[in-house]
Amino acid sequence: MKLTSKGPALYWSDRVGINNEIFKMPKFRSMKIDTPAIATHLLQSPESYLTLIGKFLRKSSLDELPQLFCILNGEMSFVGPRPALFNQDDLIELRTQKGVHKLPPGLTGWAQINGRDELPISVKVQFDVDYLRKKSFLFDLQILFRTVLKVLLRDDVSH
């Protein structure tokens, strides 16, 4: 962040929200300012782009906290499909075909707790479709509870 690298502490990313509307999503900046705007798992060597504090922020999921602003603002919910980057055309297209684009994006989601970025896009979208079909208050509570466990255990965090 600000103490360990150049640039602002908050990073505002163009993301795809409900009905494929683009919105600005804040995160604590964990990557250097010259990092390409692509999904982290697609970078050649993601670790080389992390700031000194970035690894901790990502492992603890603290980089996601500013997204609470988007929840209060109505652009996101606590549970839903994770918001796609504006340039993840394959993910956006598949979600649109399956009707998932009608859901508000979430801070966490069914795909998040079942593999995160390690999932192929088709599998991630299938989890999103499953969430769309099963969506309920109790299912959301289950996902939130499992998210807390995964964060505390630092499970499925690779970079």
Backbone hydrogen bonds, N-H to C=O, Kabsch-Sander energy under -0.5 kcal/mol:
donor,donor_aa,acceptor,acceptor_aa,energy
4,T,1,M,-0.8
5,S,1,M,-1.7
11,Y,27,K,-3.2
13,S,11,Y,-0.6
13,S,25,M,-2.8
15,R,13,S,-0.5
15,R,23,F,-3.0
16,V,84,A,-2.5
17,G,15,R,-0.6
17,G,21,E,-3.8
19,N,101,H,-3.6
20,N,17,G,-1.6
20,N,101,H,-0.5
21,E,18,I,-1.5
23,F,15,R,-2.4
25,M,13,S,-3.0
25,M,23,F,-0.6
27,K,11,Y,-1.9
28,F,63,D,-1.9
29,R,9,A,-3.4
32,K,49,Y,-3.0
35,T,32,K,-1.7
38,I,36,P,-2.0
42,L,39,A,-2.3
43,L,40,T,-1.7
48,S,45,S,-1.6
49,Y,46,P,-1.6
50,L,46,P,-0.7
50,L,47,E,-0.7
51,T,30,S,-2.7
55,K,51,T,-0.9
57,L,53,I,-2.3
58,R,54,G,-2.5
59,K,55,K,-2.6
60,S,56,F,-2.4
61,S,57,L,-0.6
61,S,58,R,-0.6
62,L,57,L,-1.1
63,D,57,L,-1.4
64,E,61,S,-1.4
65,L,62,L,-1.3
67,Q,64,E,-2.2
68,L,65,L,-2.3
69,F,66,P,-1.7
71,I,67,Q,-1.5
72,L,68,L,-2.5
73,N,69,F,-2.0
74,G,70,C,-0.5
74,G,71,I,-1.0
75,E,70,C,-2.1
76,M,70,C,-1.6
77,S,105,P,-2.7
80,G,108,T,-2.2
84,A,16,V,-0.5
86,F,14,D,-1.7
88,Q,85,L,-1.9
89,D,87,N,-1.6
92,I,88,Q,-2.5
93,E,89,D,-2.7
94,L,90,D,-2.1
95,R,91,L,-2.4
96,T,92,I,-2.2
97,Q,93,E,-2.4
98,K,94,L,-1.7
99,G,96,T,-1.1
100,V,95,R,-1.9
101,H,95,R,-1.0
102,K,99,G,-1.2
103,L,100,V,-2.2
106,G,81,P,-1.9
107,L,77,S,-1.7
108,T,78,F,-1.8
113,I,109,G,-1.8
114,N,111,A,-1.0
115,G,112,Q,-1.0
116,R,111,A,-1.7
118,E,115,G,-1.8
119,L,116,R,-1.3
123,V,120,P,-0.5
124,K,120,P,-2.6
125,V,121,I,-2.7
126,Q,122,S,-1.6
127,F,123,V,-2.1
128,D,124,K,-2.0
129,V,125,V,-2.6
130,D,126,Q,-2.5
131,Y,127,F,-2.3
132,L,128,D,-2.4
133,R,129,V,-2.1
134,K,130,D,-2.3
135,K,131,Y,-1.8
140,D,136,S,-2.5
141,L,137,F,-2.2
142,Q,138,L,-2.2
143,I,139,F,-2.4
144,L,140,D,-2.7
145,F,141,L,-2.7
146,R,142,Q,-2.6
147,T,143,I,-2.2
148,V,144,L,-2.2
149,L,145,F,-2.0
150,K,146,R,-2.4
151,V,147,T,-2.7
152,L,148,V,-2.6
153,L,149,L,-2.5
154,R,150,K,-0.8
155,D,150,K,-2.3
157,V,154,R,-0.7
158,S,156,D,-0.7
